[in-house]
Amino acid sequence: MVAMNNLLGFAEHGFLIAITLLLSSGQAWQLPGSTGSGLNAVTILKIAAITGLLLLGLGLFLGRRKLLAALRDVERQLLSYRRRPWHLLGALGTSLCLTLCNTLSLFFCLHALGLQLPFAAVLLVFTLGVSAGSAVPTPGGLGGFEAGLAAGFVAYGLDASAALATALLYRLISYWVPLIAGAVALVWCQRRHLFQVSAGY
């Protein structure tokens, strides 16, 4: 299930990037000082290098045999989704909507601080932030996600302090506020005995 969730996330991120690339000006995707249209070669090489390092690290950590066994097991589980294609499309659609909402939230955080970037660029920065957060073994990718967002905004010419402020504002809204609200709700439910955890779990 986790593997399928990650695959759907990868697919919908790629779909959104492709659509926004087709609908927006190629200049929106260029880093300052780059030439040509669309994603520049430096960005593509960085993404490829990070992905390669992550895969290499995973292989070294698990070992070749364990990695192959894990991949076979994942493949076997993924094939079971063939019987439920509509459920899979529903999961893809909701994942796509979630990414759009998160990107819009980051886009509005940027504008709330008086900063301007095309939506396509914000989507790319968000995707890089998610990738950086996934590589960090902390809850919710804390630290790595913020660093990825700030680095992406700096690459697009934003001041470092403004880029960091945007990343922290977004994380405050998307991570810490819901976390605090959830903690309050949990304490409230526990005090009123609205749910009980079975001793067998």
Salt bridges, closest charged atoms under 4 A:
GLU12 OE2 - HIS13 ND1 3.10
ASP73 OD1 - ARG76 NH2 2.47
GLU146 OE2 - ARG171 NE 2.89
